[in-house]
Amino acid sequence: VFTPLWKIPGPYLNAFTNIPLKYHTFRGQYSSYTTKLHAKYGEIVRVGYNQISVSNVNELRRILSTHKYPKSPHFECGLSLPPTVFSTSNPELNKMRRRQMGPMYSMPTVRLLEDSVIEAGAISLMAEWDKKIMSRNAVVNYFYGFHGVAVDIIGVLGFGQSFNIAQTGDSRIIDGMHQSVALVVMRSCFRLLHQFPWIAKPYNDGRIYVTRIANKAIADRHKENALGVKHIDILQKLIDARDTATGAQIEGEHLTSEILLLLIAGTDTTSNTLTWTLMHLLHHPHILQKVQHDIRHTFPDASTPIRYDQARELPLLTAILYESMRLHSAVSG
């Protein structure tokens, strides 16, 4: 109780225990729980005996711009694999990973991958939806569609091939990914789960499934590289990555961890944002008509995909995406 946090406002019980926070986190209510606390107690609120939540944008920028405030160790509880650039609480490992992986996320690399993203994403999804619409009494679930192509894109970029979810509807990789995320949450809330893995067996099975797929993709790529075959994708960038300070590579389970991070972090965020955006547009048809007119007026050839640099000519669409992300953040906390 008598710590530097004792002056920070929050529920009385939270000064003694993290149980309320863990309870709401386990139930998937972290965002709604902390939002209510901020509404009652202000921009900085005590959510546990050793944790606070901050909703002030300037303070968040200050916190995120330095290693002075290390991440909680619970970030590393998850998949029984080495920590990633995101999960590590070790500042030196984070710095090394950023040196190794920085070029992978640069704009020149993104532009090199754009054709693959368009092919596995927009073109694939539109082809499937057109097929369904041609049939009578067609029902299109746009959430599943966005989710499927988001995973397919990550498959092409990070696993060496598409999972073809948009075409087949086979969602095993999505189920395994969600089970893995649930396992991370449960282990961060209940540390004893590490000692009793049978309690969370279905979730652990999902973790094993996606880990095997990642390991197979890495092994297959190493075999191709040994034959002199190189690819232009994120998996190849990760394998070829070097620390500019030491020359160190990302190897073994560390490579598996980073690929699984790509899968987990890059799918729900994208698909949820697209789903909320389309939902809001359907609920506000006058805005939908405006952005449709804007797109068709600027790019009259509907058969040609709109590329990233061209999309800058669509300020209304950009504003709609930003507003959707403001209203429904893809990641809470």
C-alpha positions as CSV (number, residue, x, y, z in Angstrom):
1,V,0.0,0.0,0.0
2,F,2.7,2.5,1.0
3,T,4.4,2.8,-2.4
4,P,4.9,5.7,-4.8
5,L,1.5,4.7,-6.3
6,W,-0.5,5.2,-3.1
7,K,-1.5,8.8,-4.1
8,I,-2.9,7.7,-7.5
9,P,-6.7,7.6,-7.4
10,G,-8.6,4.3,-8.0
11,P,-10.8,1.7,-6.2
12,Y,-9.7,1.0,-2.6
13,L,-9.4,-2.7,-3.2
14,N,-7.0,-2.1,-6.1
15,A,-4.5,-0.7,-3.7
16,F,-4.1,-4.2,-2.1
17,T,-4.6,-6.7,-5.0
18,N,-4.7,-7.2,-8.8
19,I,-7.6,-9.6,-8.6
20,P,-10.2,-7.2,-10.0
21,L,-8.0,-6.4,-12.9
22,K,-7.2,-10.0,-13.6
23,Y,-10.9,-10.9,-13.4
24,H,-11.9,-8.4,-16.0
25,T,-8.9,-9.2,-18.2
26,F,-9.8,-12.9,-18.1
27,R,-13.3,-12.1,-19.1
28,G,-12.2,-9.9,-22.0
29,Q,-13.4,-6.7,-20.3
30,Y,-10.0,-5.0,-19.8
31,S,-10.9,-2.1,-22.1
32,S,-14.4,-1.5,-20.7
33,Y,-13.2,-1.9,-17.1
34,T,-10.3,0.6,-17.4
35,T,-12.5,3.0,-19.4
36,K,-15.0,3.1,-16.5
37,L,-12.3,3.7,-14.0
38,H,-10.9,6.6,-16.1
39,A,-14.4,8.1,-16.3
40,K,-14.6,8.0,-12.5
41,Y,-11.1,8.8,-11.3
42,G,-9.4,10.7,-14.2
43,E,-6.6,10.3,-16.7
44,I,-4.3,8.4,-14.4
45,V,-5.9,5.6,-12.3
46,R,-4.6,2.8,-10.1
47,V,-5.8,-0.5,-11.6
48,G,-3.8,-2.8,-9.3
49,Y,-1.5,-2.7,-6.3
50,N,1.5,-2.3,-8.7
51,Q,-0.2,-1.1,-11.9
52,I,-1.7,2.1,-13.3
53,S,-3.6,3.0,-16.4
54,V,-2.9,6.2,-18.4
55,S,-5.4,7.8,-20.8
56,N,-3.5,11.1,-21.4
57,V,-2.1,11.1,-25.0
58,N,1.0,13.2,-24.1
59,E,1.9,11.1,-21.1
60,L,1.5,7.9,-23.2
61,R,3.9,9.3,-25.9
62,R,6.4,10.1,-23.1
63,I,6.1,6.6,-21.6
64,L,6.4,4.8,-25.0
65,S,9.4,6.9,-26.2
66,T,11.8,5.6,-23.5
67,H,12.9,2.4,-21.9
68,K,12.7,4.1,-18.5
69,Y,9.4,2.4,-17.9
70,P,9.9,-1.3,-18.6
71,K,7.1,-3.6,-19.6
72,S,5.5,-5.9,-17.0
73,P,6.9,-9.4,-16.9
74,H,3.4,-10.8,-17.6
75,F,4.0,-9.9,-21.3
76,E,6.4,-12.8,-21.4
77,C,4.0,-15.4,-20.0
78,G,2.5,-16.4,-23.2
79,L,3.5,-19.1,-25.7
80,S,6.4,-20.9,-24.0
81,L,8.7,-19.4,-26.6
82,P,11.4,-16.7,-26.3
83,P,10.1,-13.1,-26.0
84,T,9.6,-11.1,-29.1
85,V,10.3,-7.5,-30.1
86,F,6.9,-6.7,-28.7
87,S,6.7,-8.8,-25.5
88,T,10.2,-8.5,-24.2
89,S,10.8,-6.5,-21.0
90,N,14.5,-6.4,-21.7
91,P,15.4,-3.0,-23.2
92,E,18.6,-4.4,-24.8
93,L,16.9,-7.2,-26.6
94,N,14.2,-4.8,-27.8
95,K,16.9,-2.5,-29.2
96,M,18.7,-5.3,-30.9
97,R,15.4,-6.6,-32.5
98,R,14.5,-3.2,-33.7
99,R,17.9,-2.9,-35.4
100,Q,17.5,-6.3,-37.0
101,M,13.8,-5.9,-38.0
102,G,13.7,-2.1,-38.8
103,P,14.4,-2.5,-42.5
104,M,11.7,-5.1,-42.7
105,Y,9.0,-2.6,-42.0
106,S,10.5,0.3,-44.0
107,M,8.4,1.9,-46.8
108,P,10.8,0.5,-49.5
109,T,10.1,-3.0,-48.2
110,V,6.4,-2.4,-47.9
111,R,6.3,-1.2,-51.5
112,L,8.1,-4.4,-52.6
113,L,5.4,-6.5,-50.9
114,E,2.4,-4.5,-52.1
115,D,1.7,-6.8,-55.1
116,S,1.5,-9.8,-52.9
117,V,-0.8,-8.0,-50.4
118,I,-3.1,-6.9,-53.2
119,E,-3.2,-10.4,-54.8
120,A,-3.8,-12.3,-51.5
121,G,-6.1,-9.6,-50.1
122,A,-8.4,-7.4,-52.2
123,I,-8.3,-9.4,-55.5
124,S,-8.8,-12.8,-53.7
125,L,-11.6,-11.4,-51.5
126,M,-13.5,-9.7,-54.4
127,A,-13.3,-12.8,-56.5
128,E,-14.9,-14.9,-53.7
129,W,-17.6,-12.3,-53.0
130,D,-18.4,-11.9,-56.7
131,K,-18.9,-15.7,-56.8
132,K,-21.2,-15.7,-53.9
133,I,-23.2,-12.7,-55.2
134,M,-23.7,-14.5,-58.5
135,S,-25.5,-17.3,-56.7
136,R,-29.1,-16.8,-55.6
137,N,-29.9,-15.8,-52.0
138,A,-26.2,-15.1,-51.3
139,V,-25.1,-14.2,-47.8
140,V,-21.8,-12.4,-47.4
141,N,-20.3,-12.3,-43.9
142,Y,-17.8,-9.4,-44.3
143,F,-16.2,-10.1,-40.9
144,Y,-15.2,-13.6,-41.8
145,G,-14.1,-12.4,-45.3
146,F,-11.8,-9.7,-43.9
147,H,-10.5,-12.1,-41.3
148,G,-9.8,-14.8,-43.8
149,V,-7.8,-12.6,-46.2
150,A,-5.9,-10.9,-43.4
151,V,-4.6,-14.3,-42.4
152,D,-4.0,-15.3,-46.0
153,I,-1.9,-12.2,-46.5
154,I,0.2,-13.0,-43.4
155,G,0.5,-16.5,-44.7
156,V,2.0,-15.2,-48.0
157,L,4.3,-12.7,-46.3
158,G,5.4,-14.7,-43.2
159,F,4.8,-18.4,-43.9
160,G,5.8,-18.7,-47.5
161,Q,2.3,-19.4,-48.9
162,S,-1.4,-18.4,-48.5
163,F,-3.6,-20.4,-46.1
164,N,-6.4,-20.0,-48.8
165,I,-9.0,-19.4,-46.1
166,A,-10.9,-17.0,-48.4
167,Q,-11.4,-19.9,-50.9
168,T,-11.8,-22.9,-48.7
169,G,-13.2,-21.5,-45.4
170,D,-10.8,-23.7,-43.5
171,S,-10.3,-21.7,-40.3
172,R,-8.1,-24.1,-38.3
173,I,-5.2,-21.6,-38.3
174,I,-7.5,-18.8,-37.1
175,D,-8.8,-21.1,-34.3
176,G,-5.3,-22.1,-33.3
177,M,-4.3,-18.4,-33.3
178,H,-7.2,-17.4,-31.1
179,Q,-6.6,-20.3,-28.7
180,S,-2.9,-19.2,-28.5
181,V,-4.0,-15.6,-27.6
182,A,-6.5,-17.0,-25.0
183,L,-3.6,-19.0,-23.5
184,V,-1.4,-15.9,-23.3
185,V,-4.2,-14.1,-21.4
186,M,-4.9,-17.0,-19.0
187,R,-1.2,-17.5,-18.3
188,S,-0.7,-13.8,-17.6
189,C,-3.6,-13.9,-15.1
190,F,-2.9,-17.2,-13.6
191,R,0.8,-18.1,-13.4
192,L,0.1,-21.6,-12.0
193,L,-1.2,-22.7,-15.4
194,H,2.5,-23.2,-16.4
195,Q,2.7,-26.0,-13.8
196,F,-0.7,-27.5,-14.7
197,P,-0.8,-27.4,-18.5
198,W,-3.6,-30.0,-18.7
199,I,-6.1,-27.4,-17.3
200,A,-5.8,-25.4,-20.5
201,K,-5.2,-28.3,-22.9
202,P,-7.5,-27.2,-25.8
203,Y,-5.7,-23.8,-25.8
204,N,-2.3,-25.4,-25.6
205,D,-3.2,-27.6,-28.5
206,G,-3.9,-24.5,-30.6
207,R,-0.5,-23.1,-29.6
208,I,1.2,-26.3,-30.7
209,Y,-0.7,-26.3,-34.0
210,V,0.3,-22.8,-35.0
211,T,3.9,-23.3,-33.8
212,R,4.3,-26.4,-35.9
213,I,3.1,-24.5,-39.0
214,A,5.6,-21.7,-38.3
215,N,8.4,-24.2,-37.7
216,K,7.6,-26.0,-41.0
217,A,7.6,-22.7,-42.9
218,I,11.0,-21.9,-41.5
219,A,12.4,-25.3,-42.3
220,D,11.0,-25.3,-45.8
221,R,12.5,-21.8,-46.4
222,H,15.9,-22.9,-45.2
223,K,15.9,-25.8,-47.6
224,E,15.0,-23.5,-50.5
225,N,17.7,-21.0,-49.5
226,A,20.3,-23.9,-49.4
227,L,19.3,-24.5,-53.1
228,G,19.9,-20.8,-53.9
229,V,16.3,-19.9,-54.0
230,K,15.5,-16.5,-52.3
231,H,12.1,-14.9,-51.8
232,I,10.9,-11.3,-51.4
233,D,8.8,-11.6,-48.3
234,I,8.9,-11.0,-44.5
235,L,9.9,-14.5,-43.7
236,Q,13.0,-14.1,-45.9
237,K,13.7,-10.7,-44.3
238,L,13.6,-12.2,-40.8
239,I,15.9,-15.1,-41.8
240,D,18.4,-12.6,-43.5
241,A,18.1,-10.0,-40.7
242,R,21.4,-9.0,-39.0
243,D,22.0,-6.7,-36.0
244,T,23.9,-3.7,-37.4
245,A,25.9,-3.5,-34.2
246,T,26.9,-7.1,-33.6
247,G,25.9,-9.1,-36.7
248,A,23.7,-11.3,-34.7
249,Q,20.8,-13.2,-36.5
250,I,17.4,-14.2,-35.4
251,E,17.6,-18.0,-35.1
252,G,15.8,-21.0,-33.7
253,E,12.8,-20.5,-31.5
254,H,13.4,-16.7,-31.5
255,L,12.6,-16.8,-35.3
256,T,9.5,-18.8,-34.6
257,S,8.4,-16.3,-31.9
258,E,8.7,-13.4,-34.3
259,I,6.7,-15.1,-37.0
260,L,3.9,-16.0,-34.6
261,L,3.9,-12.4,-33.4
262,L,3.4,-11.4,-37.1
263,L,0.4,-13.8,-37.3
264,I,-1.2,-12.8,-34.0
265,A,-0.6,-9.0,-34.3
266,G,-1.3,-8.6,-38.0
267,T,-4.7,-10.3,-38.5
268,D,-7.3,-9.4,-35.9
269,T,-6.1,-5.8,-35.9
270,T,-6.6,-5.5,-39.7
271,S,-9.8,-7.5,-40.0
272,N,-11.5,-5.8,-37.0
273,T,-10.6,-2.3,-38.2
274,L,-12.0,-3.1,-41.7
275,T,-15.2,-4.7,-40.2
276,W,-15.9,-1.7,-37.9
277,T,-15.3,0.7,-40.8
278,L,-17.7,-1.1,-43.2
279,M,-20.3,-1.5,-40.4
280,H,-20.2,2.3,-39.7
281,L,-20.5,3.1,-43.4
282,L,-23.5,0.8,-43.8
283,H,-25.1,2.5,-40.8
284,H,-24.4,5.9,-42.4
285,P,-25.4,5.5,-46.1
286,H,-24.9,9.2,-46.9
287,I,-21.2,8.9,-46.0
288,L,-21.0,5.6,-47.9
289,Q,-22.3,7.3,-51.0
290,K,-19.9,10.2,-50.7
291,V,-16.8,7.9,-50.3
292,Q,-18.0,5.7,-53.2
293,H,-18.4,8.7,-55.4
294,D,-15.0,10.0,-54.4
295,I,-13.3,6.6,-55.2
296,R,-15.1,6.1,-58.5
297,H,-14.6,9.7,-59.6
298,T,-10.8,9.5,-58.8
299,F,-10.3,6.0,-60.1
300,P,-13.0,5.2,-62.7
301,D,-11.4,1.9,-63.8
302,A,-12.8,-0.5,-61.2
303,S,-10.8,-3.4,-62.6
304,T,-7.4,-1.9,-61.5
305,P,-6.5,-2.1,-57.8
306,I,-5.8,1.2,-56.0
307,R,-2.2,1.2,-54.7
308,Y,-1.0,2.7,-51.5
309,D,0.5,5.8,-53.0
310,Q,-2.6,6.4,-55.1
311,A,-4.9,6.1,-52.0
312,R,-3.4,9.3,-50.7
313,E,-5.6,11.0,-53.3
314,L,-8.6,9.9,-51.2
315,P,-8.7,12.1,-48.1
316,L,-12.3,11.2,-47.2
317,L,-11.4,7.5,-47.2
318,T,-8.4,8.2,-45.1
319,A,-10.4,10.2,-42.6
320,I,-13.0,7.5,-42.4
321,L,-10.4,4.9,-41.5
322,Y,-8.8,7.1,-38.9
323,E,-12.3,7.8,-37.4
324,S,-13.1,4.1,-37.3
325,M,-9.8,3.4,-35.4
326,R,-10.6,6.2,-33.0
327,L,-14.0,4.8,-32.2
328,H,-12.9,1.2,-32.1
329,S,-9.2,0.7,-31.4
330,A,-8.0,-2.6,-32.7
331,V,-6.0,-3.2,-29.5
332,S,-7.1,-2.1,-26.0
333,G,-4.8,-0.8,-23.3
